Amino acid sequence: MFVISYINALITFMFFGLLFLYMSHRKPDVNWGSSNQAHAYRNALQYAQKLENIDEHVKNYRPQILCLSGNPAARPPLVDFAHAITKGNSLLGCGHVIPG
């Protein structure tokens, strides 16, 4: 940047230096979140989108079950049966429908 335009480089560094000093002096109470958490979310979303384009095969078939059990604690045998089908290797969701 200094090779292309010395004056513009100095102005840019001074601007960001003043911005840094202002932010460090003000110390806003903001939770920006973790970069590890953002990276894990991005990877999970990206791989879930890639799964939509893959055809199912007999060797890697994983049933995805929505178990309409109501409160799962009220009907543990139904939840155990659904868990036995998925064997802990695929998606099992327990749902509760509230009419109204």
C-alpha positions in Angstrom: 0.0 0.0 0.0 2.9 2.4 0.8 4.4 1.6 -2.6 1.3 2.6 -4.5 0.3 5.7 -2.6 2.2 6.8 0.5 -0.4 9.5 1.5 -3.4 7.2 1.1 -1.7 4.5 3.2 -1.0 7.0 6.0 -4.6 8.3 6.0 -5.9 4.7 6.1 -3.7 3.7 9.0 -4.5 6.8 10.9 -8.3 6.2 10.3 -8.1 2.6 11.6 -5.8 3.6 14.4 -8.3 6.3 15.6 -11.2 3.8 15.2 -9.2 1.2 17.3 -8.5 3.8 20.0 -12.1 4.9 20.1 -13.4 1.3 20.4 -10.8 0.4 23.1 -11.7 3.5 25.1 -15.5 3.1 24.8 -15.4 -0.7 25.5 -18.9 -1.6 24.3 -20.6 -4.5 26.2 -21.2 -6.6 23.1 -21.0 -10.4 22.7 -19.6 -11.0 19.3 -19.7 -14.8 19.6 -17.1 -17.4 19.2 -15.3 -17.9 15.9 -15.3 -21.7 16.6 -19.0 -21.7 17.1 -19.5 -19.8 13.8 -17.2 -22.2 12.0 -19.0 -25.3 13.3 -22.4 -23.8 12.4 -21.1 -23.0 8.9 -19.7 -26.5 8.4 -22.9 -28.2 9.6 -25.0 -26.1 7.3 -22.7 -26.7 4.3 -22.6 -30.5 4.8 -26.4 -30.6 5.3 -26.8 -28.9 2.0 -24.4 -31.3 0.3 -26.4 -34.2 1.6 -29.4 -33.1 -0.4 -27.5 -33.8 -3.7 -26.5 -37.4 -2.7 -28.7 -40.3 -3.8 -29.5 -42.9 -1.2 -27.9 -46.3 -1.4 -28.7 -49.5 0.4 -25.4 -49.5 2.3 -25.7 -46.1 3.7 -29.5 -45.8 4.2 -30.4 -44.1 7.5 -34.1 -43.7 8.3 -35.2 -40.3 9.5 -38.1 -40.7 11.9 -40.6 -38.2 13.3 -42.1 -39.9 16.4 -45.4 -38.1 17.3 -45.2 -39.2 20.9 -46.5 -36.2 22.7 -44.5 -35.7 25.8 -41.6 -38.2 25.3 -41.5 -38.8 29.1 -45.1 -39.9 29.0 -44.6 -42.6 26.4 -41.1 -44.0 26.8 -41.8 -47.4 25.1 -42.7 -45.6 21.8 -39.6 -43.5 22.0 -37.5 -46.6 22.8 -39.0 -48.4 19.8 -38.2 -45.5 17.4 -34.7 -45.4 18.9 -34.3 -49.1 18.2 -35.2 -48.5 14.5 -32.7 -45.7 14.1 -30.0 -47.4 16.3 -28.6 -44.1 17.2 -27.2 -43.6 13.7 -29.8 -41.4 12.1 -32.3 -38.6 12.9 -35.0 -39.2 15.4 -37.3 -36.3 16.3 -40.1 -36.5 18.9 -43.0 -34.3 18.2 -45.9 -33.0 20.3 -49.0 -31.6 18.5 -50.9 -29.0 20.4 -54.4 -28.5 18.9 -55.8 -25.0 18.8 
